[in-house]
Each structure stands twice: as C-alpha cells, then as structure tokens.
C-alpha cells in the first residue's frame, strides 16, 4: 500500500460519476466534509493481495501513529490509484480500505472513507507544519514482535581473531596502530579532528579530480590523469573477475519501485536513495548493480551444471544519497563507480567454497595496489555457532593477519557472513574497500532458481563481491597512503602512475634526441612524456619528482653523441646507463600481468593544459 498523508484544516469532496469498478453507495456518501483531519490518500497494490489482513493491521497502526503526532481530530481514507502503477484488484482493494476504516473506527469518533471507484472533485487546505505532508509504503513483510525488536537492537559483540584464537578487544595485544584504529571506529570512539583528509588536496594538486560545484554535492569531475587511473583500475578488475568466470553485463541505472522485489531490496537502504517521480511511476537510481544482475539471473534458465554463475558489471554510476556533512573528497560520494560481481551458487556449502576464493581475490588486490588493509569479518551469531572452524580457516589461510570479528545477535541484512577490507586514512578512519558477502535472502525475493540433479527447482545462495570496492575509494586509499607512509617517497604503483618515464632534454639542442627516445619507449608500451618547457634543468627534475615520476632520463651532449640514455630511478635514487629496450623490459617485468593504456595527454609538457 502506498499512502500520502496530509494534515488539513478541512476536506470537501463530491462524487461526479462512477467507473465500472465503483462500489454502490448511499446518497449521503456522494459528498462529504470534515475539519482538522488527517487525510490518507491510499493506493492498494498488487503485492497487498498476498496478505490483506497484515496490510490492514500495519496501515491502521501507521495512520494512528501519525494522527497522534499531528493531533488531528478526524481521519479520512481517500482511495487514490495515482500513487502506484501496480494496483491490486478491486475486490481486494475494497476489502483492505473497509478493513482499515473499521480498524480506525475503534479509536476515533469520526472516520470518513471516501467511495471507491468514483470520479470525484475535492478541495482541501493543508496546514503546512513540518509533519503535515508524509508518505508511507506499507508492505507484506511480517512485523517483528517486541522480543525480536529487542534482540535485533542488541549490540554486536566485537573480538579479535588471531591464529585461531579469539580475544576480547580490550585484552588483545595490538601489534599495529591501524587495527586498533579500526576497532575504535567500530566502537564509535574515534575522534573527528575536523581536518581535511590529505587526499582531497592531493587529488587537485596532481590534477586528478575535483568537486563539480554545479552538480549535487558528492559528484566529481575527472581530469585526464584521473580518468586514466579510473580506466586502468576498471581494466584491472575486469581481468580479475573474468579470469574467475564472471560474465560482464550492462544494466539500467533506474528502476521502478512498483516492482515488489526491487521495493523490498531498496527499503534495506532506507533514505540513502535518489528517487524521482514521473506522471505514473516512482523511480529510484540504483545504489548498486544488484537489481540488474538479479533480474538477469531470474530471467535465465539455470541448472546445477551451470553453477556457479557469475555476473559482473562496472556501474557507471551508482548513487547513494549520503548526508551532506558526510560527503568528503573521494571517500564518501553520492555518485561513484562500483565493480559489482555476483555469483549464484548451489547452496551454502558451495557458496562457502567460492567465498574463500573471493576473499583470496580481494587479498590479492591489496598486494597489487600496494596498500595496507585491515579486515573485519562480520557474521550472525547462528552462523558463527555453526561455522566457527570455517571462519577461523578463512582468517588463517586466506587473510593471514589478525581480523576484527563482529558477531551480530541476529541477521539484519540479506547476508549472514561478510568480510570487509579497509584502508586506514591519515586521520585514523577506515576507507571501506573490497568486500565479500553471502546473501541468503535475495534469490527467493527476486525469483532466482535453478534446476537441480533431480529436476527440482532450488534457490541458490548468492555471493556479492567487489574486489576493490568503489574505484573512487581505491584512488582515495592510494593518495592517503602517501601521507600515512611516513619516511617513504610518495608514489603510485608503477602500472597506475600516469607518467612512468619522463625524458628531460638539457637544452633545446637535445629535444630532437629526446623525441627519438620518446618514440622508441612509446612503441614499447611505456607511458612516457617529454619536458620541453623553458624551465631550467634543476626545476624540470624537481617537477618530475613532484609528479612522482618513477624514471627520469636526462638527455645532454653525452647521450646525444653516444645515442645512450642515463636512467634516474626515483624509488632508490640510483642512476644507471641502460639501453631503451632494457628500461622497457624492467618496467614490463615490474608491471607484469597489469593492464596498460597510453597516457591521454600531449606528450610534450609545453602543450598541456593546466587543469
């Protein structure tokens, strides 16, 4: 049921003509008037046919709650089909509307139910206070009793799991600061310093990205270097998941909330949604790729021989209506790029095997991206009781470091087990990155089934995995690392850095040879550029350092005469005379297995735009 509740000074209505669905009414019901009323415009939906009595009970409870808050003397039930594009049949609709009327009459002197199926004119005056206009969606999801609510609100238990031993968080001997910072954050005792995270300055200084002031907050514009990083990371994840059986797809970014499964799944994200209304529909911009992946799986014929079935999409973009005060830099955005890998597995045991493999994949990204992650393993109490040894095995064999273990008293979400990897920023706060989740709920909701060996339809267990987390947060973690790694030269991984090699001619007389070096390196798939600006040599070398360029080649008279290159390695301050092929081989060896793209900028620095 969809409702729009208005607290009004008065309502006047008059019936004009009847439709073929109209209920029979007495003459006194053809017009009506009521003062100081809570008017509930209501559309009865197709899904309400599953349990009309539950809808009646929940609607009465919600309307009385709002009436009590706004202090309305009277209540009006006004059938209003325009609130939904998926309406129930007329018999059920009337049954629910009359049931709500009867339930409300037990608590009110005046309840007016406007006739169903009639064309009507009406006039009202809305009071205009903060609670005078409210919308509600009432579903057939079972209500929880007080004991269940009390159990769900009970706090999670936090432990440290290290080498198969479980420690109280206050008794554990922490060997690194970042794990302690993660624990503090989970307890809500981390302190907000009010400082801006270092990556916000760096993303602008390195000409990667900045906020777009003409858009909503949390929407970023990317410059060529930043777009290169995003594209390389997208290529990296694509290779990672397709090598593990994922099939890439592309699905819409907008979904109709009249679809029951989508509505229920969206409700789990509460108010963090972008919603928009057209004339006949209420739509939502997706916050993940689940909707599209699940609908593809539901519409496919699956058998046990297909399992596991992997669906992968890189969302460009996903949208979450984060609170404005929480939106900062690349860490928390309202529009972001999310690699989303969903795997349909035979059952929980099959899913546990794949879960371990996907944890391995997430751990691999920590190595490939050269970042440090702390890990949280989150499980429900009943899952922990049944799978304690498996949880310890995953931690020991596939994560290989102490983890924060969170045990939830009851399942709140669609998952019963989840592993989160998080970098810790320079201010000691986690940046959520890779995740693996075991979903035991969505297959049934979306009607995803497969045919087992006995030709019986079964619901699969679904894994959600983002091997890196959002692309924006990956870049955030890489930039924050340059501040947290005290004493080390700031850098990006060699396969990601926009300029891998910079050729620096000493004078204009050396530019032609610098161009020859550039052409040869470029032909060998090395990202290389030439500093042909009028700056002095020392300034050019310093500028290369400021841009974190790993290899700098200075070309002077000696190099021109001997047709050689002298390579300066920034990482260890070494200098060596090499052939061009040898330098390319060194870079290829260090970036083996990683994606490559050419730099999308003029190779001569004098021709580049300052963003």
Beta strands, then each sheet from edge to edge (+ up, - down):
strand 1: 2-18
strand 2: 31-43
strand 3: 74-79
strand 4: 111-113
strand 5: 118-126
strand 6: 133-137
strand 7: 157-162
strand 8: 165-168
strand 9: 209-211
strand 10: 220-222
strand 11: 246-248
strand 12: 254-256
strand 13: 275-277
strand 14: 282-285
strand 15: 309-319
strand 16: 335-345
strand 17: 374-380
strand 18: 403-408
strand 19: 415-424
strand 20: 430-439
strand 21: 450-451
strand 22: 457-458
strand 23: 461-466
strand 24: 501-505
strand 25: 528-531
strand 26: 551-555
strand 27: 565-569
strand 28: 574-578
sheet 1: 4+ 3+ 2+ 1- 5+
sheet 2: 4+ 3+ 2+ 1- 6+
sheet 3: 8+ 7- 18+ 17+ 19- 20+ 23- 16+ 15- 11-
sheet 4: 9+ 10-
sheet 5: 12+ 14- 13+
sheet 6: 21+ 22-
sheet 7: 25+ 24+ 26+ 27- 28+
end
